[in-house]
């Protein structure tokens, strides 16, 4: 097996950074590939959902309209539970979707014809795209996996930073802007493909990783707490309304975005609430469809109606007294602080909705780039792997000791480890493991 020889000897700093680039890829590429695949699918959530549930989600448009209270009654009678939220569609040719909480603790999504209130059918909660979403967030692996999202995102940024360091020419013409080697059977081809893909997709990958941080249990919560403490987050409730409160999980409003997530508005109940009253108020307020109505189980809470938007500037949520129809609060994007605006904007771009098809295409390119980088990285390793992997060697690039070498690595990795603490903690674990493996290799004389 012929190994690629550079034009000039590689410096110790280069080999040290290369070593950590190798280990970073080894740690997170399986997770990144899963998240890239599911993220790419989620970019086409509307198209996939429409194709899978076409028979359930499409109805014959008619002038007649049944009372919204009948929609809820039909879903509850058919599925044997209580309606938690209602997605009112944009047009008369679409079914209403209602989330029903069942007595056994499960959830289902009911499809109801808005014209005659007939139950068309139901699916597991959220359907196929909910499964894709849970795979993307790794939550299917368990609650602990939410912390893995932050670790993976932090290491992805480290991969991009160290990759940029390795790509920098330094007088060498190694796949700088185009693939020069034409033989896929040789390592230089995969090296060039890896370098060029990283060059053009690296910025998008780093952006996806950074804007994915809001989904993390630690960093996302810390960021939102900092934004709130510095007056840069959600607005205060109107002076005439009750202050916002943090809801119990079952009463957290759906579809309100990350800034208003979990925010409810308590108030003295004037009587039993009605879905028809809330929807009539939303219509009078000129709230553009589609929107999500959240029905709290606590009768002392206002109902929430949130517009389902693609651009963050269209964000709007109404807090409505379900008995009288009075609007207690009307929250819009312009009222958010700069921190919350940046937060919401990053999420919208991450999901490919903010700037239309161009946005979606760029994010899709980043997802494809992750797979190309992973495949080309594995191929490069395979073509330079040690002849006997069983001797405790993975084929990681060797890095000579020295303060300059350590400075090169720490100068790139340490600031990111401080910015993302869970990534920093995983770095300490990785260093400890590397030290342990090195001691074992010396003890058992692996060569």
C-alpha positions in Angstrom: 0.0 0.0 0.0 1.5 3.3 -1.1 1.1 6.1 1.3 1.0 9.8 0.3 4.2 11.7 0.9 3.9 15.5 1.3 6.1 17.9 -0.7 7.8 18.9 2.5 8.1 17.4 6.0 5.0 18.1 8.1 5.6 20.3 11.2 5.0 19.0 14.7 2.2 21.5 15.1 0.6 20.3 11.9 0.8 16.7 13.1 -0.6 17.6 16.5 -3.6 19.3 15.0 -4.1 16.5 12.5 -4.1 14.1 15.4 -6.9 15.9 17.2 -8.8 16.3 14.0 -8.6 12.5 13.6 -9.9 11.9 17.2 -12.6 14.5 16.9 -13.9 12.7 13.8 -13.6 9.3 15.4 -15.7 10.6 18.4 -18.6 12.3 16.6 -18.9 11.3 13.0 -21.4 8.5 13.6 -23.6 11.0 15.5 -23.1 13.7 12.9 -24.0 11.4 10.1 -27.2 10.4 11.8 -28.1 14.0 12.5 -27.2 15.1 9.0 -29.4 12.4 7.5 -32.4 13.2 9.7 -31.8 16.9 9.4 -31.8 16.6 5.6 -35.1 14.7 5.8 -36.6 17.4 8.1 -35.8 20.1 5.6 -38.5 18.4 3.5 -40.9 17.8 6.4 -43.9 19.4 4.7 -43.4 17.3 1.5 -42.8 14.1 3.3 -45.7 14.6 5.7 -48.0 15.5 2.8 -47.0 12.4 0.8 -47.3 10.0 3.7 -50.6 11.3 5.1 -52.2 12.6 2.0 -55.4 10.5 2.5 -55.8 11.8 6.0 -54.8 15.4 5.5 -56.8 16.3 2.4 -60.5 17.1 2.4 -63.0 18.3 -0.2 -63.1 22.1 0.2 -66.7 23.3 0.9 -68.4 26.5 2.1 -69.9 24.8 5.2 -67.9 24.8 8.4 -68.6 22.9 11.6 -68.1 24.4 15.0 -64.6 24.0 16.3 -66.1 22.6 19.5 -67.4 19.7 17.4 -63.9 19.1 16.0 -62.6 18.5 19.5 -65.6 16.4 20.5 -65.2 14.2 17.5 -61.5 13.6 18.2 -62.0 13.0 21.9 -64.9 10.6 21.2 -63.0 8.7 18.5 -59.7 8.4 20.4 -60.8 8.3 24.0 -58.8 11.2 25.4 -58.6 15.0 25.8 -57.5 17.4 23.1 -54.3 19.3 24.0 -53.8 21.4 20.9 -55.4 22.1 17.5 -53.6 22.9 14.3 -56.0 25.1 12.2 -54.9 24.7 8.6 -54.2 27.4 6.0 -56.8 26.4 3.5 -60.3 24.7 3.3 -58.8 21.7 1.5 -56.8 20.6 4.6 -57.9 18.6 7.6 -57.7 20.0 11.1 -55.0 18.2 13.2 -55.7 17.7 16.9 -53.3 16.2 19.5 -55.2 13.9 21.9 -53.7 12.9 25.3 -54.9 9.4 26.0 -55.6 8.0 29.5 -52.7 5.6 29.2 -50.3 8.6 28.9 -49.8 8.2 25.2 -50.6 10.7 22.5 -52.2 10.5 19.0 -52.8 12.9 16.2 -56.4 13.0 15.0 -57.4 14.3 11.5 -60.8 15.9 11.4 -62.7 17.3 8.5 -63.4 21.0 9.4 -66.5 21.1 7.3 -68.5 18.3 9.0 -66.4 17.5 12.0 -66.0 13.8 10.9 -62.9 12.0 12.3 -61.0 10.9 9.2 -58.3 8.9 11.0 -55.4 9.1 13.4 -51.6 8.5 13.6 -49.1 8.1 16.4 -48.3 11.6 17.8 -46.6 13.7 15.1 -46.4 10.8 12.7 -43.3 9.9 10.7 -41.7 13.4 11.0 -41.9 13.3 14.8 -39.8 10.1 14.7 -37.3 11.8 12.4 -37.2 14.8 14.8 -36.6 12.5 17.8 -33.8 10.7 15.9 -32.3 14.0 14.9 -32.3 15.2 18.6 -31.1 11.8 19.7 -33.9 11.8 22.3 -34.9 8.2 21.2 -31.6 7.1 22.9 -32.9 8.4 26.2 -33.1 11.8 28.1 -29.3 11.7 28.6 -28.8 11.9 24.9 -29.8 15.6 24.9 -26.5 16.3 26.4 -24.8 14.4 23.6 -26.2 17.0 21.2 -24.1 19.7 22.8 -21.0 17.6 22.9 -21.4 16.6 19.2 -22.0 20.1 18.1 -19.0 21.4 20.0 -16.7 18.7 18.5 -18.2 19.5 15.0 -17.0 23.1 15.4 -13.6 21.8 16.5 -13.5 19.6 13.4 -14.1 22.6 11.2 -11.5 24.8 13.0 -8.8 22.1 12.9 -9.7 21.2 9.4 -9.2 24.8 8.3 -5.8 24.8 10.0 -4.9 21.7 8.1 -6.2 23.0 4.8 -4.2 26.2 4.9 -1.7 25.8 2.1 1.6 26.9 3.8 3.2 26.7 0.4 1.8 23.3 -0.4 -0.7 22.7 -3.2 -2.8 20.0 -1.6 -6.4 20.1 -2.8 -6.7 23.8 -2.1 -9.8 24.7 -4.1 -10.3 21.8 -6.5 -9.8 18.0 -6.7 -6.6 17.5 -8.5 -6.1 13.7 -8.1 -8.2 11.7 -10.5 -7.8 8.1 -9.3 -10.4 7.1 -6.6 -8.3 4.0 -5.9 -5.5 6.2 -4.4 -5.5 8.2 -1.2 -4.7 11.6 -2.8 -8.1 11.6 -4.5 -9.9 11.1 -1.1 -7.6 13.7 0.5 -8.6 16.2 -2.1 -12.3 15.4 -1.9 -12.1 15.7 1.9 -10.3 19.1 1.7 -12.4 20.6 -0.9 -15.7 19.5 0.7 -14.5 20.9 4.0 -13.5 24.2 2.3 -16.9 24.8 0.8 -19.2 23.2 3.4 -17.2 23.9 6.6 -18.9 27.2 7.3 -22.3 25.8 6.8 -21.5 22.8 9.1 -20.2 25.1 11.8 -23.3 27.2 11.5 -25.5 24.1 11.8 -23.6 23.0 14.8 -23.8 26.4 16.5 -27.5 27.0 15.8 -28.2 23.4 16.9 -27.0 24.3 20.4 -30.4 25.7 21.5 -31.6 22.1 21.5 -29.0 21.1 24.1 -30.1 20.7 27.7 -27.2 22.5 29.2 -25.8 25.2 26.9 -29.2 26.1 25.5 -30.7 26.6 29.0 -27.7 28.6 30.1 -27.9 30.8 27.0 -31.6 31.5 27.5 -31.1 32.2 31.2 -28.3 34.7 30.4 -30.5 36.4 27.7 -33.4 36.7 30.1 -31.2 38.0 33.0 -29.8 40.7 30.8 -33.2 41.8 29.4 -32.4 40.5 25.9 -35.1 37.8 25.7 -38.9 37.6 25.7 -40.9 40.7 26.5 -42.8 41.2 29.8 -46.5 40.6 29.9 -48.7 43.7 29.3 -49.3 45.7 32.5 -53.0 44.8 32.5 -52.3 41.1 32.3 -51.0 38.5 34.7 -47.2 37.9 34.6 -45.9 35.0 32.6 -45.3 31.8 34.4 -43.4 28.6 33.5 -45.9 25.8 32.7 -46.0 22.3 33.8 -44.9 20.1 30.9 -48.4 19.0 30.0 -49.6 22.6 29.8 -46.6 24.0 27.8 -48.0 25.8 24.7 -47.2 24.2 21.4 -45.8 26.1 18.4 -44.8 29.3 20.2 -41.1 29.1 19.4 -38.1 28.8 21.7 -38.3 32.3 23.2 -41.9 31.8 24.6 -41.4 28.0 25.1 -43.2 26.9 28.3 -44.6 30.4 29.0 -48.2 30.5 30.2 -50.4 33.3 31.6 -52.4 32.5 34.8 -55.6 34.4 35.6 -58.8 33.9 37.4 -61.1 31.6 35.4 -64.5 33.2 34.5 -66.0 29.9 33.5 -65.4 26.9 31.2 -63.4 27.7 28.1 -64.5 27.0 24.5 -62.4 26.3 21.5 -64.9 28.2 19.3 -64.5 31.3 21.4 -60.7 31.3 21.1 -60.7 30.6 17.4 -63.2 33.4 16.8 -61.0 35.8 18.7 -57.9 34.8 16.7 -59.9 35.4 13.4 -61.0 38.8 14.6 -57.4 39.7 15.5 -56.4 38.9 11.9 -54.0 36.1 12.8 -52.9 34.6 9.5 -53.4 30.8 9.2 -52.1 28.2 9.9 -52.0 28.5 13.7 -51.8 26.3 16.7 -54.3 26.5 19.6 -53.0 25.1 22.9 -55.6 24.0 25.4 -54.2 23.9 29.0 -55.5 21.2 31.4 -55.4 23.9 34.1 -58.6 26.0 33.8 -56.8 28.9 35.4 -54.5 29.4 32.4 -55.1 31.5 29.3 -55.3 29.5 26.0 -52.4 30.2 23.5 -52.8 30.7 19.8 -49.4 30.7 17.9 -49.0 31.4 14.3 -47.0 28.7 12.5 -44.4 30.7 10.6 -41.5 30.2 8.2 -39.9 33.6 8.6 -39.2 34.8 12.2 -40.5 38.3 11.4 -44.0 36.8 11.2 -43.9 35.4 14.7 -47.1 36.2 16.7 -48.7 34.5 19.8 -52.0 35.5 21.4 -52.9 34.6 25.0 -56.7 34.5 25.1 -59.3 34.1 27.9 -61.2 31.1 26.6 -64.4 32.1 28.4 -64.8 35.7 27.3 -62.5 35.8 24.3 -60.5 38.7 25.7 -56.9 39.0 24.5 -54.6 39.1 27.5 -51.4 39.5 25.5 -50.4 39.8 21.9 -46.7 38.9 21.5 -44.8 39.6 18.3 -41.2 39.2 17.1 -40.5 42.9 17.2 -41.0 42.8 21.0 -38.2 40.3 21.6 -34.8 41.4 22.8 -31.8 41.2 20.5 -30.7 37.9 22.1 -34.0 36.2 21.6 -34.2 37.5 18.0 -30.8 36.1 17.2 -31.9 32.8 18.9 -35.1 32.5 16.8 -33.4 33.7 13.6 -30.7 31.0 13.9 -33.2 28.3 14.4 -35.3 29.4 11.4 -32.2 29.4 9.2 -31.0 26.0 10.7 -34.4 24.5 9.7 -34.1 26.0 6.2 -37.3 28.1 6.3 -36.1 31.7 6.8 -34.9 32.5 3.2 -37.0 30.0 1.1 -35.5 27.5 -1.3 -32.0 29.1 -1.2 -31.9 28.6 2.5 -33.0 25.0 2.3 -30.6 24.2 -0.5 -27.6 25.6 1.5 -28.6 23.6 4.6 -29.0 20.5 2.5 -25.6 21.1 1.0 -24.2 21.2 4.6 -25.8 17.8 5.4 -24.5 16.2 2.2 -21.1 17.7 3.0 -21.0 15.9 6.4 -21.5 12.6 4.7 -18.8 13.3 2.0 -16.4 14.3 4.7 -17.1 11.2 6.7 -16.8 8.8 3.8 -13.6 10.5 2.4 -12.2 10.6 6.0 -12.8 6.8 6.4 -11.3 6.1 3.0 -8.2 8.1 3.8 -7.7 6.3 7.1 -8.3 2.9 5.4 -5.5 3.6 2.9 -3.0 4.7 5.5 -4.1 2.4 8.4 -1.4 0.4 10.3 -0.9 -3.1 8.9 -1.8 -4.6 12.3 -4.7 -2.8 14.0 -4.8 -5.5 16.7 -1.6 -4.1 18.2 -3.5 -1.3 19.9 -3.0 1.2 17.1 -5.8 3.1 15.4 -3.6 4.8 12.9 -3.8 8.2 14.5 -1.2 10.7 13.3 1.8 10.8 15.7 2.5 14.1 17.3 5.9 14.9 18.8 5.9 16.5 22.3 6.9 20.1 22.8 5.4 23.5 24.0 4.9 24.7 20.4 2.9 21.6 19.5 0.7 21.9 22.6 0.1 25.6 21.9 -1.0 24.9 18.4 -3.7 22.4 19.6 -4.8 24.4 22.7 -5.0 27.6 20.7 -7.7 26.0 18.5 -9.4 23.6 20.9 -9.3 25.4 24.3 -11.4 28.4 23.5 -14.1 26.2 22.1 -13.9 23.9 25.1 -14.4 26.9 27.4 -17.3 28.2 25.3 -19.0 24.8 25.3 -18.4 23.3 28.7 -19.7 19.8 28.0 -17.4 19.6 25.0 -14.6 20.7 27.3 -15.5 17.9 29.7 -15.5 15.4 26.9 -12.1 16.7 25.9 -10.7 16.0 29.4 -12.1 12.4 29.1 -10.5 12.0 25.7 -7.2 13.2 27.0 -7.4 10.8 29.9 -8.3 7.9 27.6 -5.4 8.7 25.3 -3.0 8.8 28.2 -4.4 5.4 29.5 -4.0 3.8 26.1 -0.5 5.2 25.7 0.5 3.7 29.1 -1.1 0.4 28.2 0.8 0.3 24.9 4.1 0.9 26.6 3.4 -1.6 29.3 2.5 -4.4 26.9 5.2 -3.3 24.4 2.7 -2.6 21.5 4.5 -1.2 18.5 
